[in-house]
Amino acid sequence: MTTPDAPADRKKRIAMVDDHTMLREGLQQLIDSQTDMSCCSTAANTQDALRNLEREKPDVLAVDISMPGRNGLELIKDALAL
């Protein structure tokens, strides 16, 4: 998801969805250490991710494709419909 009207000098807001806690937290730290990016939300499953997406409206969505339950591809379809 990208926001076409976002100012160029604003940090890109990234939402992450991954069921592996260590990977999710590590990527969050890496993203937050960048000058042009910030992690606006993280989620371990599709249901939490959709709630976060409605609230946060990120510029970028990083998704683990293979998650238990509803997978990342289904999440992407749902996110595009928001």
C-alpha positions in Angstrom: 0.0 0.0 0.0 1.4 3.4 -0.9 0.0 6.8 -0.3 0.5 9.0 -3.5 0.0 12.3 -1.7 2.6 11.7 1.1 5.2 14.5 1.2 8.6 13.3 0.0 10.4 14.5 3.1 8.1 12.5 5.5 9.3 9.2 6.8 7.7 6.2 5.0 5.4 4.4 7.5 5.8 0.6 7.3 3.5 -2.0 8.7 4.8 -5.5 9.2 3.0 -8.8 9.5 5.0 -12.0 10.5 4.2 -14.8 12.8 7.8 -15.1 14.0 8.4 -12.8 16.9 12.2 -12.6 16.6 12.1 -11.7 12.9 9.3 -9.2 13.4 11.1 -7.4 16.2 14.5 -7.5 14.4 13.0 -6.0 11.2 11.2 -3.4 13.3 14.5 -2.3 14.9 16.2 -2.2 11.5 13.4 -0.1 10.0 13.3 2.3 12.9 17.1 2.8 12.7 16.7 4.3 9.2 16.3 8.0 8.7 13.6 7.8 6.0 11.5 4.9 7.5 9.5 4.1 10.6 7.6 1.0 11.7 4.1 2.2 12.4 2.7 -1.2 13.4 3.5 -4.9 13.7 1.2 -7.9 13.8 1.6 -11.6 14.2 -1.6 -12.6 12.3 -4.0 -11.4 9.6 -6.8 -10.4 11.9 -4.5 -8.1 14.0 -2.9 -6.7 10.8 -6.2 -5.7 9.3 -7.2 -3.8 12.5 -3.8 -2.0 12.4 -4.1 -1.2 8.7 -7.5 0.5 9.2 -6.1 2.6 12.1 -2.6 3.4 10.9 -2.9 3.7 7.1 0.8 2.8 6.3 2.7 3.7 3.2 4.1 0.1 2.8 2.9 -3.3 4.0 5.5 -6.0 4.5 3.9 -9.4 4.7 5.0 -13.0 5.5 3.2 -15.0 2.8 3.1 -18.3 4.8 1.4 -17.8 8.1 -1.0 -20.1 10.0 -4.7 -19.6 9.4 -5.3 -16.9 6.8 -2.1 -16.5 4.8 -0.3 -13.4 3.6 -1.8 -13.5 0.1 -5.3 -13.4 1.6 -4.2 -10.4 3.8 -2.9 -8.5 0.8 -6.2 -9.0 -1.0 -8.1 -7.8 2.1 -5.7 -4.8 2.5 -6.3 -3.7 -1.1 -10.0 -3.7 -0.5 -9.8 -1.3 2.4 
